[in-house]
C-alpha cells in the first residue's frame, strides 16, 4: 500500500485522533493549528467552571483510556492535560505546527493535490486534507447597542479575561445556556452581586457528578489491567444508556419525553423553592428541542442572596451598565458574555477551494451538506470531521470522530487499491444521503415548528444534528461504497 500525505487543519481531539490513526495506518501527516497548544475547545475555553458535559468514560478516546480523571465530569484543565498527554504518548509534536492559522486550502486538479497556506505564509502540499476545525470556535457577540460605551471591563466565556478581578464587583452575566450554567456558580462565589440576564430558560437535568476517591484512584493506578477492564465495562454501560436517551428524548415518543420532562421539572422544584423564580426558569418549549443542559449547582447559585435573575430583555449597554427594555438600569463593574458561539452558519476560517473554483463557504452558505457528514461533492480528497448533520444531543462526539477518522483511512486505502489519486462523492449520492437524513429528522422533536434552536439554520433546516443514534451512524460509515464516488 502506498501511504498518503495528509494535511490536518486543527489540533483539537478530532485532529489528534486523525493524526494518531493515520500514523498507525502508515500515512504521513502535518497538523496546522492556530492556537499555541493542542486541545482545541479545551485550549480556547478556560472560563471559571468550564467542564465536560459528557461522562469522561465516553468523552476520552476508546483507544487511549486514562485512569487519571478526578471525577465523572472533569474540569476543562484535566481534558486539556489529557490532550497534551496523548500528543506526547503518540509522538505527534514533530508534525504539529502551532500558532499558525491555515487561511486557505486549494485543490490542484492537474496534480491531484491540496495546497494549504498559513497566515505566516508557510505552504503545505498533501494528497488529502482533513478538516478538524470543529463547529463551536467563533465567539458569539450579540448585536447589543452601546457595548463600546461601557466604561467597565468586558469579557466572553469563549475568551475569558482572567486578569479581571471579580471579587466584590457588580457583575452582569449575559446568557443562560451551556457555558453560562457552568460559569455562573463560580462567578457567584466571587461577585459582590451578580445579575444574570436571561433571554429564555433551558431544560436542566441533574449532573450527578461523582468524584473519584483517593482509594479508587490508587487502585486503578496500581492495577492498570483491572483499570482497563473496569473502564471498558463502564464505558459500554454509559454508552448504551446515552444511545437509548436519543429515542427517549428526541424521537416522537411521548412517554419517553414525558419521563425526561418529569426529571427536569422535579430537579427544578427540588432546587428552587421560590415559585416566582421557578416560573422564570421554566421553558415554554418541548424538552429536547434545544440542548438539554446538566447541572447540580446552577439553580442553587440563582437562589443566592447576591444573585438576581433578570428576564426583561436588554435594550442597550451604556457607560455604567445595562438598561433593559422596560427602562431598568443595572449599574455594573463587569459585563461577561456567556453567549456561546456562532452556530447556524457553516463558515470556516479557512478558504477551501475545490474543483472549478468552488469555495466551500459559498457552497455551504444556505444549505450545508456533506455525504455521510464527511466528504463533499466537488471537493476531492477533503474529509470533514464533525461535519454537517453529525452533531449529537445525547452521546459523545468523540465516538463520531473516531468513526469518521476510520472512514477516512478506509477511503484513502481504497484509493491506493483502486490505483486512483482522488475521490469525490457524486452529487447524486450526497443528495440521496441528505434526503434520508432530513426525512428522519422530521420525526424528531427538533422539527417541531415551536422549536427554535441553533440546530436549525436561518431557513429552518436542521443542519447540525445526526438523525438517529450513534450505532446507526457507525453502520452508515462502516464501509466506503466506491460506487458513490468518482475516482480519478
C-alpha positions in Angstrom: 0.0 0.0 0.0 1.3 3.5 -0.9 0.9 5.9 2.0 -0.7 9.3 1.5 0.4 12.6 2.9 -2.4 14.3 4.7 -2.8 17.9 5.9 -4.8 18.1 9.1 -6.3 21.5 9.9 -6.9 21.7 13.7 -5.3 20.1 16.7 -8.4 19.5 18.9 -9.5 16.0 19.7 -10.6 15.4 16.1 -7.3 16.5 14.6 -5.3 14.4 17.2 -7.5 11.4 16.5 -6.8 11.7 12.8 -3.1 12.1 13.4 -2.8 9.1 15.6 -4.8 6.8 13.3 -3.2 8.0 10.1 0.2 7.4 11.6 -0.8 3.9 12.7 -2.1 3.1 9.2 1.2 4.1 7.5 0.2 7.5 6.2 2.2 10.7 6.9 0.6 13.9 8.2 1.1 17.5 9.0 -1.2 19.3 11.5 -1.7 23.1 11.3 -3.1 24.7 14.5 -3.9 28.4 15.0 -3.6 28.2 18.8 -0.3 27.9 20.8 -1.2 24.5 22.1 -3.2 21.4 21.2 -6.6 20.7 22.7 -9.0 22.7 20.5 -12.0 23.8 22.5 -10.3 22.9 25.8 -7.3 25.2 24.9 -9.7 28.0 24.0 -12.3 27.8 26.8 -10.8 28.5 30.2 -13.6 30.3 31.9 -14.3 29.5 35.6 -16.2 26.3 35.9 -15.5 25.0 32.4 -16.1 21.2 32.4 -17.1 18.3 30.2 -20.8 17.8 30.0 -20.4 14.2 28.7 -19.2 11.5 31.1 -15.4 11.2 30.5 -15.7 7.5 30.2 -17.3 8.3 26.8 -15.5 11.5 26.0 -12.0 10.2 26.1 -10.7 8.1 23.1 -11.7 4.4 23.2 -8.1 3.6 22.2 -6.4 5.9 24.7 -8.1 5.5 28.0 -6.8 7.3 31.1 -7.1 6.5 34.8 -6.1 10.0 35.9 -9.6 11.5 36.0 -10.7 13.1 39.2 -14.4 12.7 38.6 -17.1 11.6 36.1 -17.3 15.1 34.5 -13.8 16.5 34.8 -12.9 20.2 34.6 -11.5 21.6 31.3 -8.0 21.7 32.6 -8.0 17.9 33.0 -9.2 17.3 29.5 -6.6 19.8 28.2 -3.9 17.8 30.1 -5.2 14.6 28.5 -4.9 16.2 25.0 -1.3 17.2 25.8 -0.5 13.7 27.2 -1.8 11.7 24.2 0.1 14.1 21.9 3.3 13.1 23.7 2.3 9.5 24.1 1.8 9.1 20.3 4.8 11.3 19.5 2.8 13.7 17.4 4.6 17.0 18.2 7.2 16.9 15.4 4.4 17.0 12.9 2.3 19.7 14.5 2.7 23.4 13.7 1.2 25.6 16.4 0.4 29.4 16.4 -0.1 29.5 12.7 -3.6 29.5 11.3 -4.5 27.9 8.0 -6.0 30.5 5.8 -6.6 28.7 2.5 -6.7 25.2 1.1 -6.7 25.0 -2.7 -7.2 21.8 -4.8 -5.0 21.4 -7.8 -7.0 19.3 -10.3 -4.0 18.6 -12.5 -1.6 17.5 -9.7 -4.5 15.9 -7.7 -3.2 17.6 -4.6 -4.1 20.2 -2.0 -2.0 23.2 -1.0 -2.6 24.6 2.4 -1.3 28.1 3.1 -1.0 29.5 6.6 -1.2 33.1 8.0 2.7 33.2 8.2 3.0 32.3 4.5 4.0 28.6 5.0 2.6 26.2 2.4 2.0 22.5 2.8 1.1 20.2 0.0 -0.7 16.9 0.5 -2.8 14.2 -1.1 -5.7 14.9 1.2 -7.0 17.4 3.7 -8.7 16.5 7.0 -10.8 19.5 8.2 -10.8 19.2 12.0 -11.9 22.8 12.7 -14.9 21.8 14.8 -18.2 23.8 14.9 -18.0 25.8 18.1 -15.0 28.0 18.0 -16.1 31.5 17.0 -17.4 33.5 20.0 -20.9 34.8 19.5 -21.2 38.5 20.4 -24.9 39.5 20.3 -25.7 42.7 18.5 -26.4 44.8 21.6 -26.2 48.6 21.1 -23.7 50.5 23.2 -21.2 47.8 24.0 -18.3 50.0 23.2 -19.7 52.7 25.5 -19.3 50.6 28.7 -16.6 52.0 31.0 -16.1 48.8 33.0 -14.5 45.5 32.0 -16.0 43.2 29.3 -15.1 39.5 28.8 -16.6 36.5 27.0 -16.8 32.9 28.1 -15.0 31.8 24.9 -12.1 34.1 25.6 -12.1 34.7 29.3 -10.0 37.5 30.7 -8.5 36.1 33.9 -6.9 39.4 34.7 -10.4 40.8 35.7 -10.8 40.7 39.4 -14.5 39.8 40.2 -14.2 39.8 44.0 -16.8 42.2 45.4 -17.7 43.5 42.0 -21.1 44.1 40.4 -21.2 41.6 37.5 -23.7 41.3 34.7 -23.8 37.9 33.0 -25.5 37.8 29.6 -26.7 34.3 28.8 -28.1 31.2 30.4 -27.2 28.2 28.3 -24.4 25.6 28.3 -21.4 27.9 29.1 -23.4 30.2 31.3 -24.7 27.4 33.7 -21.1 26.4 34.3 -19.6 29.9 34.8 -22.5 31.4 36.8 -22.0 29.4 40.0 -18.3 30.2 40.0 -18.8 33.9 39.5 -21.5 34.0 42.1 -18.9 32.9 44.7 -16.7 35.9 43.9 -19.0 38.7 42.9 -20.5 41.3 45.3 -23.6 41.0 43.2 -24.3 39.0 40.1 -27.2 39.9 37.7 -27.9 37.1 35.2 -29.7 38.4 32.0 -31.8 35.5 30.6 -33.4 35.7 27.3 -35.1 32.3 27.6 -34.8 29.4 30.1 -33.4 26.0 29.3 -34.3 22.5 30.5 -31.8 21.3 33.0 -31.4 17.8 34.4 -29.1 16.6 37.3 -25.5 16.2 36.6 -24.7 13.5 39.3 -21.0 14.3 39.1 -19.2 11.6 41.1 -15.7 12.4 42.3 -13.1 9.6 42.4 -11.9 8.8 45.9 -8.2 8.5 46.7 -8.6 4.8 47.3 -10.2 4.3 43.9 -7.5 6.3 42.2 -4.8 4.3 43.9 -6.4 1.0 43.0 -6.7 2.0 39.3 -3.2 3.5 39.1 -1.6 0.4 40.6 -3.7 -2.1 38.6 -3.7 -1.0 35.0 -5.2 -4.2 33.7 -8.1 -4.0 36.1 -8.5 -0.3 35.3 -8.8 -1.0 31.6 -11.4 -3.8 32.2 -13.5 -1.7 34.5 -13.1 1.3 32.2 -14.4 -0.7 29.2 -17.3 -2.0 31.2 -18.2 1.4 32.5 -17.9 2.9 29.0 -20.2 0.3 27.5 -22.9 0.8 30.1 -22.8 4.6 29.8 -22.8 4.3 26.0 -25.9 2.1 25.9 -27.7 4.5 28.3 -26.7 7.5 26.2 -27.8 6.0 22.9 -31.1 4.9 24.4 -31.6 8.5 25.5 -31.9 9.5 21.9 -35.1 7.5 21.4 -36.5 8.6 24.7 -35.9 12.3 24.4 -35.7 13.3 20.8 -37.8 10.9 18.7 -41.6 11.3 18.7 -42.2 9.1 21.7 -44.5 10.9 24.1 -43.8 8.5 27.0 -40.1 8.9 26.8 -40.2 12.7 26.5 -42.7 12.9 29.4 -40.3 10.9 31.6 -37.4 13.3 30.9 -39.8 16.3 31.4 -40.6 14.9 34.9 -36.9 14.6 35.6 -36.2 18.2 34.6 -39.3 19.6 36.4 -38.5 17.6 39.6 -34.9 18.9 39.5 -36.2 22.5 39.2 -38.7 22.1 42.0 -36.2 20.4 44.4 -33.6 23.1 43.9 -35.7 26.3 43.5 -38.2 26.7 46.4 -39.3 30.2 45.3 -42.3 29.8 42.9 -41.7 33.1 41.1 -38.1 32.3 40.4 -39.1 28.8 39.4 -41.6 30.2 36.8 -38.9 32.3 35.2 -36.8 29.2 34.9 -39.5 27.0 33.3 -39.1 26.7 29.5 -42.2 27.0 27.2 -40.9 24.6 24.6 -40.7 20.8 24.5 -37.8 19.2 26.3 -35.1 18.1 23.8 -36.0 20.9 21.4 -32.8 22.7 22.4 -29.7 21.2 24.0 -30.7 19.6 27.4 -28.3 21.0 30.0 -26.9 19.2 33.0 -26.0 20.9 36.3 -26.3 20.4 40.0 -25.2 23.9 41.1 -26.8 26.3 38.5 -30.2 26.6 40.2 -28.7 26.9 43.7 -26.5 29.7 42.5 -29.5 31.6 41.2 -31.1 31.3 44.7 -28.2 33.0 46.4 -28.9 36.4 48.0 -26.2 38.1 45.9 -27.7 36.9 42.6 -30.6 38.3 40.6 -32.2 36.7 37.5 -33.3 39.4 35.1 -35.7 38.2 32.4 -36.6 41.6 30.9 -34.9 42.0 27.5 -31.8 44.1 27.1 -32.4 47.4 25.4 -28.8 48.6 25.3 -25.5 48.9 27.1 -24.4 52.3 28.3 -21.3 53.7 30.1 -22.4 52.5 33.5 -24.1 49.2 32.8 -27.1 47.6 31.1 -30.6 49.1 30.6 -33.5 46.7 30.0 -36.4 47.1 27.6 -38.7 48.3 30.5 -36.2 51.0 31.4 -34.5 49.4 34.4 -30.9 50.4 34.8 -28.4 47.9 36.1 -25.1 49.6 37.1 -22.2 47.2 36.7 -18.4 47.0 37.0 -18.0 44.0 34.7 -20.1 42.6 31.9 -19.5 38.9 31.0 -21.0 37.5 27.8 -21.7 33.8 28.2 -23.5 33.7 24.8 -21.7 30.7 23.3 -20.6 30.5 19.7 -21.7 31.3 16.2 -23.5 28.2 15.2 -26.0 28.3 12.4 -23.6 29.3 9.6 -21.0 26.8 8.4 -18.4 29.4 7.8 -14.9 28.1 8.1 -12.0 30.4 8.9 -10.1 28.6 6.0 -11.0 29.4 2.4 -11.3 25.9 0.9 -11.4 25.9 -2.9 -12.3 22.8 -4.7 -13.0 21.9 -8.3 -13.8 24.7 -10.8 -13.0 27.4 -8.2 -15.8 26.3 -5.9 -15.5 27.8 -2.4 -16.7 25.6 0.4 -18.1 28.6 2.4 -20.1 29.7 -0.6 -21.4 26.1 -1.2 -22.4 25.8 2.4 -23.8 29.3 2.8 -27.5 28.4 2.7 -27.7 24.6 2.9 -24.5 22.9 4.3 -24.4 19.3 3.2 -21.9 16.5 3.0 -22.0 12.8 2.1 -22.1 11.0 5.5 -21.2 14.3 7.0 -17.6 13.6 5.9 -17.0 14.2 2.1 -18.3 16.9 -0.1 -19.2 16.9 -3.8 -16.7 19.0 -5.9 -14.1 18.8 -3.1 -11.9 15.8 -3.8 -10.0 14.2 -1.0 -11.4 16.5 1.6 -12.5 14.8 4.7 -14.5 16.7 7.3 -14.7 15.8 10.9 -17.8 16.9 12.9 -19.4 18.0 9.6 -23.0 18.9 8.7 -25.6 16.7 10.5 -23.1 14.9 12.7 -23.7 16.8 16.0 -25.3 14.9 18.8 -27.7 15.8 21.6 -27.4 12.6 23.5 -23.9 10.9 23.3 -20.3 11.7 22.8 -18.9 13.5 19.8 -15.7 11.6 20.3 -17.5 8.4 19.2 -18.5 10.1 16.0 -15.0 11.5 15.4 -13.4 8.0 15.8 -15.9 6.6 13.2 -15.2 9.5 10.8 -11.4 9.0 11.1 -11.8 5.3 10.5 -13.9 6.0 7.4 -11.2 8.5 6.1 -8.5 5.9 6.4 -10.6 3.2 4.7 -11.2 5.7 1.9 -7.5 6.6 1.5 -6.6 2.9 1.5 -9.4 2.2 -1.1 -7.8 4.9 -3.3 -4.5 3.1 -3.3 -6.1 -0.3 -4.0 -8.1 1.2 -6.9 -5.0 2.8 -8.4 -6.6 6.2 -8.2 -5.3 9.5 -6.8 -8.5 11.2 -5.8 -12.1 10.5 -4.9 -15.1 12.8 -4.6 -18.7 11.9 -3.8 -21.2 12.2 -6.6 -23.8 14.8 -6.2 -26.5 12.1 -6.5 -25.1 10.1 -3.6 -24.8 13.3 -1.4 -28.3 14.3 -2.3 -29.7 10.9 -1.5 -28.0 10.7 1.8 -29.1 14.1 2.9 -32.7 13.5 1.8 -32.8 10.4 4.0 -31.3 12.3 7.0 -33.8 15.1 6.6 -36.7 12.7 6.3 -35.6 11.1 9.6 -35.0 14.4 11.3 -38.7 15.3 10.6 -39.6 12.6 13.1 -37.7 14.3 15.9 -38.6 17.0 18.4 -36.1 19.3 16.6 -38.5 19.5 13.7 -41.3 20.8 15.9 -42.4 24.2 14.5 -42.3 25.6 18.1 -38.7 24.5 18.4 -36.2 27.2 17.6 -32.6 26.3 18.3 -29.1 26.5 16.9 -29.7 23.1 15.4 -31.6 24.8 12.6 -30.2 27.4 10.1 -31.9 30.6 9.2 -34.0 28.7 6.6 -35.4 26.3 9.2 -33.4 23.4 8.0 -31.7 21.1 10.6 -28.1 21.3 9.5 -26.4 20.3 12.8 -27.7 17.1 14.2 -27.5 13.5 13.2 -30.9 12.0 12.8 -30.6 8.8 14.7 -28.5 7.1 17.4 -24.7 6.6 17.1 -25.0 2.9 16.3 -26.8 3.8 13.2 -24.1 6.3 12.2 -21.4 3.6 12.8 -23.3 1.3 10.4 -23.7 4.1 7.8 -19.9 4.7 7.7 -18.7 1.2 8.3 -18.0 0.7 4.6 -16.7 3.0 1.9 -19.0 2.5 -1.1 -16.9 3.4 -4.1 -19.9 3.4 -6.3 -21.0 6.6 -4.5 -17.7 8.2 -5.6 -16.0 9.4 -8.7 -12.4 8.1 -8.7 -9.8 9.9 -10.7 
